[in-house]
C-alpha cells in the first residue's frame, strides 16, 4: 500500500470526525501507520469540521494534508474549499443530496452519492457519513471493506450498541451504491 491521504470535510454534526476516526482505527487494525487530525470550529454543530487521515505502510511524517488523494466533501463550502487541492488521479466523494454542482476537473474520479437522502430514506438520517465511507472503501484500491464490522463494534460505545447494526447498514449501502 502506498501512503493514502484522506480529507473529510463538512459541517459539525455530520459525523466528519467519527468517519475519520473509523478510517484511522481501520488502518490500525490492518497494522498500518496512521495519523488522524481532527479540526473543527468553535461552534461544533453547524460550524465547519474537517478531518485528515493518513494511512501508510511507512511512518507518517506529518499529519497535515495539503493535497489529499481522497476528498470526502459533505457540503458545498467544503467542496469549494478543497476541490482544487486533490492530487491529479485522486478521488472526490461528494454528498450529491447536499451539493448540486458538478466537479469540473477531468483529472480526478468523482463519485456523486446522495448519502443524506439515502440515509433519510432508510431512517438512519445521521449516518450519511458512513454511507460515503462505505463507497470509499469499495472504490479505493488502497483500502478494503474487510473488517469493517470489527472496527464499528470497537468504536460504538456499549451503551449505544444498537448503532453497530445501523452503521453496518450504512456502510453496506455505500459499498453497494453505483
Residue pairs with C-beta under 8 A, 6 or more apart in sequence:
1 32
1 55
1 56
1 57
1 142
2 56
2 57
2 142
3 54
3 55
3 56
3 57
3 58
3 60
4 54
4 55
4 56
4 69
4 70
4 140
4 142
4 143
5 52
5 53
5 54
5 65
5 67
5 68
5 69
5 70
6 20
6 23
6 52
6 53
6 54
6 55
6 65
6 68
6 69
6 70
6 71
6 72
6 136
7 50
7 51
7 52
7 53
7 65
7 68
7 70
7 71
7 72
7 82
7 85
8 16
8 19
8 20
8 23
8 50
8 51
8 53
8 72
8 74
8 129
9 16
9 48
9 49
9 50
9 51
9 71
9 72
9 73
9 74
9 75
9 78
9 81
9 82
10 16
10 48
10 49
10 50
10 73
10 74
10 75
10 78
10 95
10 129
11 45
11 46
11 47
11 48
11 49
11 74
11 75
12 40
12 41
12 43
12 44
12 45
12 46
12 47
12 48
12 49
13 44
13 45
13 46
14 49
14 74
14 75
14 128
14 129
15 126
15 127
15 128
15 129
15 130
16 38
16 40
16 49
16 50
16 51
16 74
16 129
17 38
17 40
17 49
17 51
18 129
18 155
19 51
19 72
19 129
19 130
19 132
19 133
20 36
20 38
20 51
20 52
20 53
21 36
21 38
21 51
21 155
22 130
22 133
22 151
22 152
22 155
23 36
23 53
23 55
23 133
23 136
23 143
24 34
24 35
24 36
24 53
24 55
25 151
25 154
25 155
26 143
26 147
26 148
26 151
27 33
27 34
27 53
27 55
28 34
29 147
29 150
29 151
30 144
30 147
32 55
32 56
32 57
33 54
33 55
33 56
33 57
33 58
33 59
33 60
34 53
34 54
34 55
34 56
34 60
35 52
35 53
35 54
35 60
35 62
35 63
36 51
36 52
36 53
36 63
37 51
37 52
37 53
37 63
37 64
37 65
38 49
38 50
38 51
39 49
39 50
39 51
39 52
40 47
40 48
40 49
40 50
41 47
41 48
41 49
48 77
48 78
50 78
52 63
52 64
52 65
52 68
54 60
54 63
54 65
55 142
55 143
66 85
67 85
67 86
67 87
68 82
68 85
68 86
68 87
68 90
69 86
69 87
69 90
69 91
69 142
70 86
70 90
70 91
70 92
70 93
70 136
70 140
71 79
71 82
71 83
71 85
71 86
71 90
71 91
71 92
71 93
72 93
72 94
72 132
72 133
72 136
73 79
73 82
73 83
73 92
73 93
73 94
73 95
73 99
74 94
74 95
74 98
74 115
74 128
74 129
74 132
75 95
75 98
75 99
76 98
76 99
76 100
76 101
79 92
79 94
79 99
79 101
79 103
83 92
83 103
83 105
84 105
86 92
86 105
86 108
87 108
88 107
88 108
89 107
89 108
89 109
90 108
90 109
91 108
91 109
91 110
91 111
91 136
91 139
91 140
92 103
92 105
92 108
92 109
92 110
92 111
93 110
93 111
93 113
93 132
93 135
93 136
94 103
94 110
94 111
94 112
94 113
95 113
95 114
95 115
95 116
95 128
95 132
96 112
96 113
96 114
96 115
97 114
97 115
97 116
97 117
97 118
97 128
98 116
102 110
103 110
109 139
111 135
111 139
113 131
113 132
113 135
113 174
113 177
115 128
115 129
115 131
115 132
115 174
116 125
116 128
118 128
118 131
118 173
118 177
119 125
119 126
119 127
119 128
119 131
119 170
119 173
122 169
122 170
122 173
124 166
124 169
124 170
127 166
127 167
127 169
127 170
128 170
129 170
130 167
130 170
130 171
130 174
131 170
131 171
131 173
131 174
131 177
132 174
133 171
133 174
134 145
134 148
134 170
134 171
134 172
134 173
134 174
134 175
134 176
134 177
135 174
135 175
135 177
136 143
136 174
137 143
137 144
137 145
137 148
137 171
137 174
137 175
138 145
138 174
138 175
138 176
145 171
145 175
148 168
148 171
149 164
149 168
152 164
152 167
152 168
152 171
153 164
156 163
156 164
156 167
